[in-house]
Amino acid sequence: MKMIDGKPEYKGALDVLGSVIRKEGFFSLWKGFTPYYMRLGPHTVLTFIFLEQMNLMYKKHVLGDSSAKGGGL
């Protein structure tokens, strides 16, 4: 953080957040790796959970394997 006249440029995290929103707009908070990861992380996890459940249903109902367990191929 830059020091301006011996004082820090920002007072804290909320000051940084407010300054970024004022200067660049609200949607600037969605730029960069961290917001990208925070958006995509839950999507990826839910996709794999859904895939696992679909594989389980396929094994039970299409292949007729009553002892089928979730996960894996």
TIDO-99527 format. One record per atom (N, C-alpha, C, CB): residue number from 1; residue in three letters; y, x, z. Coordinates in Angstrom, 1 decimal, always signed. Each point is the difference from the previous one (the first is absolute). Glycine has a CB too. Layout:
N
ATOM:nr:rest:v:u:w
ATOM:NUM:ALA:Y:X:Z
...
END
This chain:
73
ATOM:nr:rest:v:u:w
ATOM:1:MET:-1.2:+0.9:+0.0
ATOM:1:MET:+1.2:-0.9:+0.0
ATOM:1:MET:+1.2:+0.9:+0.0
ATOM:1:MET:-1.2:-1.9:+1.2
ATOM:2:LYS:+2.2:+1.5:-2.0
ATOM:2:LYS:+1.3:+0.8:+0.0
ATOM:2:LYS:+0.8:-0.2:+1.2
ATOM:2:LYS:+0.0:-0.2:-2.5
ATOM:3:MET:+0.7:+1.2:+2.9
ATOM:3:MET:+1.0:-0.1:+1.1
ATOM:3:MET:+1.4:-0.1:-0.6
ATOM:3:MET:-1.6:+1.3:+1.6
ATOM:4:ILE:+2.3:-2.3:-1.3
ATOM:4:ILE:+1.4:-0.2:-0.5
ATOM:4:ILE:+0.9:+0.2:+1.2
ATOM:4:ILE:-0.8:-1.5:-1.9
ATOM:5:ASP:+1.6:+2.5:+1.9
ATOM:5:ASP:+1.0:+0.3:+1.1
ATOM:5:ASP:-0.7:+0.1:+1.3
ATOM:5:ASP:+1.8:-1.2:-1.2
ATOM:6:GLY:-3.0:+1.8:+1.2
ATOM:6:GLY:-0.8:+0.2:+1.2
ATOM:6:GLY:-0.7:-1.2:+0.5
ATOM:6:GLY:+1.6:+1.7:+0.6
ATOM:7:LYS:-1.6:-2.8:-1.3
ATOM:7:LYS:-0.7:-1.2:+0.4
ATOM:7:LYS:-1.1:-0.3:-1.1
ATOM:7:LYS:+2.1:-0.9:+1.2
ATOM:8:PRO:-3.2:+0.3:-0.8
ATOM:8:PRO:-1.0:-0.3:-1.0
ATOM:8:PRO:+0.5:-1.1:-1.0
ATOM:8:PRO:-1.8:+0.5:+1.7
ATOM:9:GLU:+1.3:-0.5:-2.9
ATOM:9:GLU:+0.4:-0.9:-1.0
ATOM:9:GLU:-0.3:-1.4:+0.3
ATOM:9:GLU:-0.3:+1.8:-1.7
ATOM:10:TYR:-0.9:-2.1:+2.4
ATOM:10:TYR:-0.4:-1.3:+0.3
ATOM:10:TYR:-0.2:-0.1:+1.5
ATOM:10:TYR:-1.1:-0.3:-2.2
ATOM:11:LYS:+1.2:-0.9:+2.8
ATOM:11:LYS:-0.2:-0.2:+1.4
ATOM:11:LYS:-1.5:-0.2:+0.4
ATOM:11:LYS:+2.3:-1.0:+0.1
ATOM:12:GLY:-3.1:+0.5:-1.1
ATOM:12:GLY:-1.4:-0.3:+0.3
ATOM:12:GLY:-0.6:-0.6:-1.3
ATOM:12:GLY:+0.5:-0.3:+2.5
ATOM:13:ALA:-1.7:-0.2:-2.3
ATOM:13:ALA:-0.8:-0.5:-1.1
ATOM:13:ALA:+0.6:-1.3:-0.6
ATOM:13:ALA:-2.1:+1.0:+1.1
ATOM:14:LEU:+2.6:-1.9:-0.2
ATOM:14:LEU:+0.6:-1.2:-0.5
ATOM:14:LEU:+1.3:+0.3:-0.8
ATOM:14:LEU:-0.9:-1.2:+2.0
ATOM:15:ASP:+1.7:+2.2:-1.6
ATOM:15:ASP:+1.1:+0.4:-0.7
ATOM:15:ASP:-0.3:+0.6:-1.4
ATOM:15:ASP:+1.1:+0.5:+2.2
ATOM:16:VAL:-2.2:+0.2:-2.3
ATOM:16:VAL:-0.5:+0.5:-1.3
ATOM:16:VAL:-0.4:-1.2:-0.8
ATOM:16:VAL:-0.8:+2.2:+1.0
ATOM:17:LEU:+0.1:-3.1:-0.5
ATOM:17:LEU:-0.5:-1.2:-0.7
ATOM:17:LEU:+1.2:-0.8:-0.6
ATOM:17:LEU:-2.1:+0.0:+1.5
ATOM:18:GLY:+3.1:-0.2:-0.6
ATOM:18:GLY:+1.1:-0.8:-0.4
ATOM:18:GLY:+0.8:+0.7:-1.1
ATOM:18:GLY:+0.1:-1.0:+2.3
ATOM:19:SER:+0.1:+2.3:-2.1
ATOM:19:SER:+0.7:+0.8:-1.0
ATOM:19:SER:-0.7:+0.0:-1.4
ATOM:19:SER:+0.9:+1.4:+1.9
ATOM:20:VAL:-2.2:-1.3:-1.9
ATOM:20:VAL:-0.7:+0.0:-1.3
ATOM:20:VAL:+0.1:-1.3:-0.6
ATOM:20:VAL:-1.6:+1.6:+0.9
ATOM:21:ILE:+1.5:-2.7:-0.2
ATOM:21:ILE:+0.1:-1.4:-0.5
ATOM:21:ILE:+1.4:-0.2:-0.6
ATOM:21:ILE:-1.7:-0.8:+1.6
ATOM:22:ARG:+2.8:+1.3:-0.9
ATOM:22:ARG:+1.3:-0.2:-0.5
ATOM:22:ARG:+0.3:+0.8:-1.2
ATOM:22:ARG:+0.7:-0.4:+2.3
ATOM:23:LYS:-1.2:+1.6:-2.4
ATOM:23:LYS:+0.3:+0.9:-1.1
ATOM:23:LYS:-0.9:-0.3:-1.2
ATOM:23:LYS:+0.7:+1.8:+1.6
ATOM:24:GLU:-2.0:-2.0:-1.4
ATOM:24:GLU:-0.9:-0.1:-1.2
ATOM:24:GLU:-0.6:-1.4:-0.2
ATOM:24:GLU:-0.5:+2.3:+0.5
ATOM:25:GLY:+0.7:-3.2:+0.5
ATOM:25:GLY:-0.5:-1.4:-0.1
ATOM:25:GLY:-1.3:-0.1:+0.7
ATOM:25:GLY:+1.1:-0.2:-2.2
ATOM:26:PHE:-1.5:-1.1:+2.5
ATOM:26:PHE:-1.1:-0.3:+0.8
ATOM:26:PHE:-1.3:+0.5:-0.6
ATOM:26:PHE:+1.2:-2.0:+0.8
ATOM:27:PHE:-1.4:+1.9:-2.1
ATOM:27:PHE:-1.2:+0.3:-0.7
ATOM:27:PHE:-0.2:+1.5:-0.1
ATOM:27:PHE:+0.1:-2.1:-1.3
ATOM:28:SER:+0.9:+2.9:+1.7
ATOM:28:SER:-0.3:+1.4:+0.0
ATOM:28:SER:-1.0:+0.4:+1.0
ATOM:28:SER:+2.4:+0.4:-0.8
ATOM:29:LEU:-2.6:-1.3:+1.8
ATOM:29:LEU:-1.0:+0.3:+1.0
ATOM:29:LEU:-1.4:+0.0:-0.5
ATOM:29:LEU:+1.5:-1.0:+1.7
ATOM:30:TRP:-1.7:+0.5:-3.0
ATOM:30:TRP:-1.3:+0.0:-0.6
ATOM:30:TRP:-0.3:+1.1:-0.9
ATOM:30:TRP:+0.1:-2.4:+0.2
ATOM:31:LYS:+0.7:+3.5:-0.2
ATOM:31:LYS:-0.1:+1.2:-0.8
ATOM:31:LYS:-0.7:+1.0:+0.8
ATOM:31:LYS:+2.0:-0.5:-1.3
ATOM:32:GLY:-2.8:+1.3:+0.6
ATOM:32:GLY:-0.6:+1.2:+0.6
ATOM:32:GLY:-1.5:-0.2:+0.4
ATOM:32:GLY:+2.2:+0.6:+0.9
ATOM:33:PHE:-2.8:+0.5:-0.4
ATOM:33:PHE:-1.5:+0.0:+0.2
ATOM:33:PHE:-0.3:-0.9:+1.2
ATOM:33:PHE:-0.1:+2.3:-0.9
ATOM:34:THR:+0.8:-2.2:+2.0
ATOM:34:THR:-0.4:-0.8:+1.2
ATOM:34:THR:+0.0:-1.5:-0.2
ATOM:34:THR:+1.0:+1.8:+1.4
ATOM:35:PRO:+0.1:-2.4:-2.0
ATOM:35:PRO:+0.0:-1.4:-0.2
ATOM:35:PRO:-1.1:-0.4:-1.0
ATOM:35:PRO:+2.4:-0.1:+0.4
ATOM:36:TYR:-2.6:+1.0:-1.4
ATOM:36:TYR:-1.1:-0.3:-1.0
ATOM:36:TYR:-1.3:+0.0:+0.7
ATOM:36:TYR:+1.3:+1.1:-1.8
ATOM:37:TYR:-1.6:-0.2:+2.7
ATOM:37:TYR:-1.3:+0.1:+0.7
ATOM:37:TYR:-0.1:-1.3:+0.9
ATOM:37:TYR:+0.0:+2.6:-0.1
ATOM:38:MET:+1.1:-2.9:+0.8
ATOM:38:MET:-0.1:-1.2:+0.9
ATOM:38:MET:-0.2:-1.3:-0.8
ATOM:38:MET:+1.6:+1.2:+1.6
ATOM:39:ARG:-1.2:-1.3:-2.8
ATOM:39:ARG:-0.2:-1.2:-0.8
ATOM:39:ARG:-1.5:+0.0:-0.5
ATOM:39:ARG:+2.4:-0.1:-0.7
ATOM:40:LEU:-2.8:+1.3:+0.2
ATOM:40:LEU:-1.3:+0.1:-0.7
ATOM:40:LEU:-1.2:+0.1:+1.0
ATOM:40:LEU:+1.2:+1.0:-1.9
ATOM:41:GLY:-1.0:-0.4:+3.1
ATOM:41:GLY:-1.0:+0.2:+1.0
ATOM:41:GLY:-0.8:-1.3:+0.3
ATOM:41:GLY:+1.3:+1.9:+0.9
ATOM:42:PRO:-0.6:-2.9:-0.4
ATOM:42:PRO:-0.7:-1.3:+0.3
ATOM:42:PRO:-0.7:-0.6:-1.2
ATOM:42:PRO:+1.7:-0.4:+1.8
ATOM:43:HIS:-1.1:+0.5:-3.0
ATOM:43:HIS:-0.6:-0.6:-1.2
ATOM:43:HIS:-1.3:+0.7:-0.3
ATOM:43:HIS:+2.3:-0.5:-0.9
ATOM:44:THR:-2.3:+1.8:+1.0
ATOM:44:THR:-1.3:+0.8:-0.2
ATOM:44:THR:-1.1:-0.4:+1.0
ATOM:44:THR:+1.4:+1.9:-1.0
ATOM:45:VAL:-1.0:-2.0:+2.2
ATOM:45:VAL:-1.0:-0.3:+1.1
ATOM:45:VAL:-0.6:-1.4:-0.3
ATOM:45:VAL:+1.2:+1.5:+1.7
ATOM:46:LEU:-0.3:-2.5:-2.0
ATOM:46:LEU:-0.5:-1.3:-0.2
ATOM:46:LEU:-0.8:-0.1:-1.3
ATOM:46:LEU:+2.0:-0.9:+1.2
ATOM:47:THR:-1.7:+1.7:-2.2
ATOM:47:THR:-0.8:+0.0:-1.2
ATOM:47:THR:-1.4:+0.4:+0.3
ATOM:47:THR:+2.1:+0.5:-1.3
ATOM:48:PHE:-2.3:+0.6:+2.1
ATOM:48:PHE:-1.3:+0.5:+0.3
ATOM:48:PHE:-0.8:-1.0:+0.9
ATOM:48:PHE:+0.9:+2.3:-0.3
ATOM:49:ILE:-0.2:-2.9:+1.2
ATOM:49:ILE:-0.7:-1.0:+0.8
ATOM:49:ILE:-0.5:-1.2:-0.8
ATOM:49:ILE:+1.5:+0.6:+2.0
ATOM:50:PHE:-0.6:-1.1:-2.9
ATOM:50:PHE:-0.4:-1.0:-1.0
ATOM:50:PHE:-1.2:+0.4:-0.8
ATOM:50:PHE:+2.4:-0.8:+0.0
ATOM:51:LEU:-2.3:+2.0:-0.5
ATOM:51:LEU:-1.1:+0.5:-0.9
ATOM:51:LEU:-1.3:+0.1:+0.8
ATOM:51:LEU:+1.6:+1.3:-1.3
ATOM:52:GLU:-1.6:-0.9:+2.6
ATOM:52:GLU:-1.2:+0.1:+0.8
ATOM:52:GLU:-0.6:-1.4:+0.2
ATOM:52:GLU:+0.9:+2.0:+1.1
ATOM:53:GLN:+0.0:-3.0:-0.8
ATOM:53:GLN:-0.5:-1.4:+0.2
ATOM:53:GLN:-0.5:-0.6:-1.3
ATOM:53:GLN:+1.7:-0.3:+1.8
ATOM:54:MET:-1.1:+0.6:-3.0
ATOM:54:MET:-0.6:-0.4:-1.2
ATOM:54:MET:-1.3:+0.6:-0.3
ATOM:54:MET:+2.3:-0.3:-0.9
ATOM:55:ASN:-2.5:+1.6:+1.2
ATOM:55:ASN:-1.3:+0.6:-0.2
ATOM:55:ASN:-1.1:-0.7:+0.9
ATOM:55:ASN:+1.2:+2.2:-0.6
ATOM:56:LEU:-0.8:-2.5:+1.8
ATOM:56:LEU:-0.9:-0.6:+0.9
ATOM:56:LEU:-0.4:-1.4:-0.5
ATOM:56:LEU:+1.0:+1.2:+1.9
ATOM:57:MET:-0.1:-2.0:-2.4
ATOM:57:MET:-0.3:-1.3:-0.5
ATOM:57:MET:-0.8:+0.1:-1.3
ATOM:57:MET:+2.1:-0.9:+0.9
ATOM:58:TYR:-1.9:+1.9:-1.7
ATOM:58:TYR:-0.8:+0.2:-1.2
ATOM:58:TYR:-1.4:+0.3:+0.3
ATOM:58:TYR:+2.0:+0.8:-1.2
ATOM:59:LYS:-2.2:+0.1:+2.2
ATOM:59:LYS:-1.4:+0.3:+0.4
ATOM:59:LYS:-0.7:-1.1:+0.6
ATOM:59:LYS:+0.8:+2.3:+0.4
ATOM:60:LYS:-0.1:-3.2:+0.4
ATOM:60:LYS:-0.7:-1.1:+0.6
ATOM:60:LYS:-0.2:-1.1:-1.0
ATOM:60:LYS:+1.1:+0.6:+2.2
ATOM:61:HIS:-0.1:-1.0:-2.9
ATOM:61:HIS:-0.1:-1.2:-0.8
ATOM:61:HIS:-0.6:+0.2:-1.5
ATOM:61:HIS:+1.9:-0.9:+1.4
ATOM:62:VAL:-1.6:+2.0:-2.0
ATOM:62:VAL:-0.4:+0.2:-1.3
ATOM:62:VAL:-1.4:+0.8:-0.1
ATOM:62:VAL:+2.4:+0.0:-0.7
ATOM:63:LEU:-2.5:+1.0:+1.5
ATOM:63:LEU:-1.2:+0.8:+0.1
ATOM:63:LEU:-1.0:-0.6:+0.9
ATOM:63:LEU:+1.3:+2.0:-0.6
ATOM:64:GLY:-0.9:-2.9:+1.5
ATOM:64:GLY:-0.9:-0.7:+0.9
ATOM:64:GLY:-0.5:+0.9:+1.1
ATOM:64:GLY:-0.7:-1.4:-1.8
ATOM:65:ASP:+1.4:+2.5:+2.1
ATOM:65:ASP:-0.4:+0.9:+1.1
ATOM:65:ASP:+0.5:-0.5:+1.3
ATOM:65:ASP:+0.0:+1.9:-1.6
ATOM:66:SER:-0.8:-2.6:+2.4
ATOM:66:SER:+0.4:-0.6:+1.3
ATOM:66:SER:+0.3:+1.0:+1.0
ATOM:66:SER:-1.4:-2.0:-0.5
ATOM:67:SER:+0.9:+3.3:+0.4
ATOM:67:SER:+0.2:+1.0:+1.0
ATOM:67:SER:+1.2:+0.9:-0.4
ATOM:67:SER:-2.4:-0.1:+0.6
ATOM:68:ALA:+3.2:-0.3:-1.6
ATOM:68:ALA:+1.1:+0.8:-0.5
ATOM:68:ALA:+1.0:+0.2:+1.1
ATOM:68:ALA:-0.3:-0.9:-2.3
ATOM:69:LYS:+0.9:+2.0:+2.4
ATOM:69:LYS:+1.0:+0.4:+0.9
ATOM:69:LYS:+1.2:+0.4:-0.8
ATOM:69:LYS:-1.6:+0.7:+1.8
ATOM:70:GLY:+2.8:-0.8:-1.2
ATOM:70:GLY:+1.2:+0.4:-0.7
ATOM:70:GLY:+0.1:+1.5:-0.3
ATOM:70:GLY:+1.1:-1.9:+1.1
ATOM:71:GLY:-0.1:+2.2:-1.9
ATOM:71:GLY:+0.3:+1.4:-0.3
ATOM:71:GLY:-0.9:+0.6:-1.0
ATOM:71:GLY:+0.9:+0.2:+2.2
ATOM:72:GLY:-0.4:+0.8:-2.9
ATOM:72:GLY:-0.7:+0.9:-0.9
ATOM:72:GLY:-0.6:-0.7:-1.1
ATOM:72:GLY:-0.5:+1.4:+1.9
ATOM:73:LEU:+0.0:-0.7:-2.8
ATOM:73:LEU:-0.7:-0.5:-1.2
ATOM:73:LEU:-1.5:-0.1:+0.2
ATOM:73:LEU:+1.9:+0.8:-1.5
END
